[in-house]
Amino acid sequence: MVHKKCSVNIVFLDFLLSLRCNVKCIKQVVMNSEIILEINGYKCNLLKYKYCFSRNIDRKGRPVTGVLGGNIYIEMESNGSNCILDMMLVDTDRQRPAFFSHAEHFPVWGKILHSIDDMMFRELAFDEAYLYCYDEIMNATESSPMLTRFLISPTRLDINRTIRLDRRMDTTDGFWWEEYKEEESFQSVVKINYDNQTIYIIDAYWIDENGMKQRCLNVEKPVTLYIKVDNPVVGKLVELSFEDKDSELSTVRYSGKINKEGIIIIDKFKMN
């Protein structure tokens, strides 16, 4: 005959074992996370990324500056490509106007897409950014892979398409981050040729030989024009008309399809 106290202890022990099993099962539920970096057309998977914002404070703990920081730390498993390092070193052989002057550095642009269980968790879109630190680390005594780490300094940054920041010298004071303001000179309405819809162009630019975005469309030679729309319908063909108010023979027509980035790419664009 089993003693009553012993029976209670056995039941309680079974309860603890079942609870431990349930906790173990919960810990085994791991969300699938994927981080993809797209930079200047190059795409790769990331292990880690990090960014931070801060303000300087006085002795009483009150902020005395605007928002600082915003540089993006990237960590990825090394592969056979040197694309990232090439982007950083591409301007090292450029000639300087004078010994003490600085050469104009080539910017980079792109975004970080962080998804969890196939749902978008975070999107960082950076533009007019610069690579300023790069290192690779490998330990022959360990089984871990070789790692590539680098830092990106953006001057335009969008977080989840809702927080839009700017610290470009030509649009801000350049000391700290400010709220991005749409450049009104590039706002226009374009009618497309399907369903009588109207879409909004929020940016139009081409990229010069220095990697800089240029928005003057009256160019002397053909360029690749990038037109970003606000309400894209991916894959739809759009017909565009461009007019030069300073010229009588001013209208030129082009067409292109909207890609998944909401951009229409027009090759060999020229106003006349």
C-alpha positions as CSV (number, residue, x, y, z in Angstrom):
1,M,0.0,0.0,0.0
2,V,1.4,3.4,-1.1
3,H,1.6,6.0,1.6
4,K,-0.7,9.0,0.9
5,K,2.2,11.6,1.3
6,C,4.3,9.6,-1.1
7,S,1.5,9.5,-3.7
8,V,1.2,13.3,-3.5
9,N,4.9,13.7,-4.1
10,I,4.8,11.4,-7.1
11,V,1.9,13.5,-8.6
12,F,3.7,16.7,-7.9
13,L,6.9,15.3,-9.6
14,D,4.9,14.3,-12.6
15,F,3.5,17.9,-12.8
16,L,7.0,19.4,-12.7
17,L,8.2,17.0,-15.4
18,S,5.3,17.9,-17.7
19,L,5.9,21.6,-17.0
20,R,9.5,21.3,-17.9
21,C,8.7,19.4,-21.1
22,N,6.2,22.2,-22.1
23,V,8.8,24.9,-21.4
24,K,11.4,23.0,-23.5
25,C,8.9,22.7,-26.4
26,I,8.2,26.5,-26.2
27,K,12.0,27.2,-26.3
28,Q,12.2,25.1,-29.5
29,V,9.8,27.4,-31.3
30,V,12.2,29.6,-33.3
31,M,11.1,32.3,-35.7
32,N,12.7,32.2,-39.1
33,S,14.6,35.5,-39.5
34,E,16.2,36.7,-42.8
35,I,18.2,39.9,-43.3
36,I,19.1,40.9,-46.9
37,L,21.3,43.8,-47.9
38,E,21.0,45.5,-51.2
39,I,23.7,48.0,-52.0
40,N,24.5,49.5,-55.4
41,G,22.7,46.5,-57.1
42,Y,24.7,43.9,-55.1
43,K,22.6,41.6,-52.9
44,C,23.7,39.4,-49.9
45,N,22.5,37.9,-46.7
46,L,23.5,39.4,-43.3
47,L,24.1,37.9,-39.9
48,K,23.7,41.1,-38.0
49,Y,23.0,44.8,-38.4
50,K,22.9,47.6,-35.8
51,Y,22.3,51.4,-35.7
52,C,21.9,53.9,-32.9
53,F,20.7,57.5,-32.4
54,S,21.6,59.8,-29.6
55,R,21.7,63.3,-28.3
56,N,24.3,65.1,-26.2
57,I,23.0,66.3,-22.8
58,D,24.1,68.8,-20.2
59,R,24.7,68.3,-16.5
60,K,21.0,68.3,-15.8
61,G,20.3,65.6,-18.4
62,R,18.6,67.9,-20.9
63,P,19.4,67.5,-24.6
64,V,21.6,70.2,-26.0
65,T,22.0,68.9,-29.6
66,G,19.9,67.5,-32.3
67,V,19.7,63.8,-33.1
68,L,23.2,62.3,-33.8
69,G,24.4,58.9,-34.9
70,G,22.5,56.8,-37.4
71,N,25.5,55.0,-38.8
72,I,24.8,51.4,-39.7
73,Y,27.0,48.5,-38.6
74,I,26.9,45.4,-40.9
75,E,28.1,41.9,-40.1
76,M,28.0,39.1,-42.7
77,E,29.6,35.8,-43.5
78,S,32.5,36.3,-45.9
79,N,32.2,35.0,-49.5
80,G,34.4,35.1,-52.6
81,S,33.2,38.5,-53.6
82,N,35.1,41.8,-53.0
83,C,32.2,44.0,-54.1
84,I,31.8,45.8,-50.8
85,L,35.5,46.6,-50.5
86,D,35.6,47.7,-54.2
87,M,32.8,50.2,-53.4
88,M,34.9,51.7,-50.6
89,L,38.1,51.9,-52.6
90,V,36.6,53.0,-56.0
91,D,37.6,56.6,-55.5
92,T,41.2,56.1,-54.1
93,D,42.8,56.8,-57.5
94,R,40.9,60.0,-58.2
95,Q,43.1,63.1,-58.6
96,R,42.7,66.0,-56.2
97,P,42.5,69.6,-57.4
98,A,45.2,70.5,-54.8
99,F,47.3,68.7,-52.3
100,F,45.3,69.8,-49.3
101,S,41.9,69.4,-50.9
102,H,39.7,66.3,-50.6
103,A,38.5,64.2,-53.6
104,E,34.8,63.8,-54.0
105,H,33.9,60.4,-52.7
106,F,31.5,58.0,-54.5
107,P,28.3,57.5,-52.5
108,V,26.4,54.2,-52.2
109,W,22.6,53.6,-51.9
110,G,20.4,50.6,-51.0
111,K,18.4,49.1,-48.2
112,I,18.3,46.4,-45.5
113,L,15.3,44.1,-45.6
114,H,14.7,42.3,-42.3
115,S,11.8,39.7,-42.4
116,I,10.5,37.3,-39.8
117,D,8.5,34.4,-40.8
118,D,8.1,35.9,-44.3
119,M,6.7,39.1,-42.9
120,M,8.5,42.4,-43.2
121,F,9.8,43.5,-39.8
122,R,12.2,46.3,-40.6
123,E,13.2,48.1,-43.8
124,L,16.2,50.6,-43.8
125,A,16.5,52.5,-47.0
126,F,19.7,54.6,-47.2
127,D,20.8,57.0,-49.9
128,E,23.9,59.2,-50.5
129,A,25.7,57.1,-48.0
130,Y,29.4,56.3,-47.6
131,L,31.5,53.2,-46.6
132,Y,34.1,54.4,-44.1
133,C,35.2,51.3,-42.2
134,Y,35.8,47.7,-43.4
135,D,37.4,44.6,-41.8
136,E,37.5,40.9,-42.1
137,I,38.2,38.5,-39.3
138,M,39.1,34.8,-39.3
139,N,40.3,32.4,-36.6
140,A,42.1,29.3,-37.9
141,T,41.7,27.5,-34.5
142,E,37.9,27.7,-34.5
143,S,35.2,26.3,-36.8
144,S,33.4,29.6,-37.2
145,P,33.4,31.1,-40.7
146,M,35.3,34.2,-41.8
147,L,33.3,37.4,-41.1
148,T,33.1,40.6,-43.0
149,R,32.1,43.8,-41.0
150,F,31.7,47.3,-42.3
151,L,30.1,50.6,-41.4
152,I,27.8,52.8,-43.6
153,S,27.3,56.5,-43.0
154,P,24.0,57.5,-44.6
155,T,23.0,61.1,-45.2
156,R,19.5,60.1,-46.2
157,L,17.7,57.4,-44.2
158,D,14.2,56.0,-44.2
159,I,13.0,53.5,-41.5
160,N,10.0,51.4,-42.5
161,R,9.0,54.1,-44.9
162,T,7.5,56.2,-42.1
163,I,10.5,57.8,-40.4
164,R,12.3,59.8,-43.0
165,L,15.6,61.5,-42.0
166,D,18.0,63.8,-43.8
167,R,21.4,65.3,-42.9
168,R,22.7,66.2,-46.4
169,M,24.7,69.4,-46.5
170,D,22.7,70.9,-49.4
171,T,19.3,70.5,-47.7
172,T,20.2,70.8,-44.0
173,D,22.8,72.4,-41.7
174,G,24.7,69.1,-41.8
175,F,25.2,68.9,-38.0
176,W,22.5,66.4,-37.1
177,W,19.4,64.6,-38.4
178,E,16.4,66.5,-39.5
179,E,13.0,65.4,-40.9
180,Y,13.2,64.8,-44.6
181,K,11.2,67.2,-46.7
182,E,10.1,66.3,-50.2
183,E,11.7,68.4,-52.9
184,E,8.8,70.2,-54.3
185,S,10.6,70.9,-57.6
186,F,10.3,67.3,-58.5
187,Q,6.6,66.8,-57.7
188,S,4.4,66.3,-60.8
189,V,1.4,64.4,-62.0
190,V,1.7,61.9,-64.8
191,K,-1.3,60.3,-66.6
192,I,-0.7,56.7,-67.5
193,N,-2.4,54.8,-70.3
194,Y,-4.5,52.2,-68.4
195,D,-7.7,52.5,-66.5
196,N,-7.5,56.3,-66.7
197,Q,-5.5,56.3,-63.5
198,T,-3.2,59.1,-62.3
199,I,0.0,58.5,-60.5
200,Y,2.4,60.8,-58.8
201,I,6.1,61.1,-59.5
202,I,8.1,61.8,-56.4
203,D,11.6,61.8,-57.8
204,A,13.3,61.7,-61.2
205,Y,17.1,61.5,-61.5
206,W,20.0,60.0,-63.4
207,I,23.4,59.0,-62.1
208,D,26.6,60.7,-63.3
209,E,30.1,59.3,-63.7
210,N,30.8,60.1,-60.0
211,G,27.9,58.1,-58.8
212,M,25.9,61.2,-57.8
213,K,22.2,61.6,-58.5
214,Q,21.5,64.5,-60.9
215,R,18.0,65.9,-61.3
216,C,18.5,68.3,-64.2
217,L,16.8,66.5,-67.1
218,N,18.1,68.8,-69.9
219,V,21.2,66.7,-70.6
220,E,23.5,66.9,-73.6
221,K,24.0,63.1,-74.0
222,P,21.7,60.1,-73.4
223,V,21.4,58.9,-69.8
224,T,19.5,56.2,-67.9
225,L,16.6,58.0,-66.2
226,Y,15.1,56.6,-62.9
227,I,11.5,57.8,-62.2
228,K,10.1,56.9,-58.8
229,V,6.3,56.8,-58.4
230,D,4.3,57.1,-55.2
231,N,1.5,54.5,-55.9
232,P,3.2,51.9,-58.1
233,V,1.4,49.1,-59.9
234,V,4.2,46.6,-60.5
235,G,4.7,45.5,-64.1
236,K,2.4,48.1,-65.7
237,L,3.5,49.9,-68.8
238,V,3.6,53.7,-68.3
239,E,3.7,56.3,-71.1
240,L,5.4,59.6,-70.2
241,S,5.6,62.9,-71.9
242,F,8.4,65.4,-71.0
243,E,8.1,69.1,-71.8
244,D,10.8,71.8,-71.9
245,K,9.1,75.2,-71.2
246,D,12.1,77.1,-72.7
247,S,11.9,75.3,-76.1
248,E,9.2,75.3,-78.7
249,L,10.0,71.8,-79.8
250,S,9.9,70.5,-76.3
251,T,7.8,67.4,-76.0
252,V,9.5,63.9,-76.0
253,R,7.7,60.7,-75.2
254,Y,9.1,57.6,-73.5
255,S,7.5,54.4,-72.0
256,G,8.6,52.0,-69.4
257,K,7.4,49.4,-66.8
258,I,7.1,50.0,-63.1
259,N,9.5,47.5,-61.3
260,K,9.1,46.1,-57.8
261,E,10.9,49.1,-56.3
262,G,8.3,51.5,-57.7
263,I,10.8,52.8,-60.3
264,I,10.4,53.3,-64.0
265,I,13.8,52.9,-65.8
266,I,14.2,54.7,-69.1
267,D,17.4,53.9,-71.1
268,K,19.0,56.4,-73.4
269,F,16.9,59.3,-72.2
270,K,17.4,62.7,-73.8
271,M,15.2,65.8,-74.1
272,N,16.2,66.6,-77.7
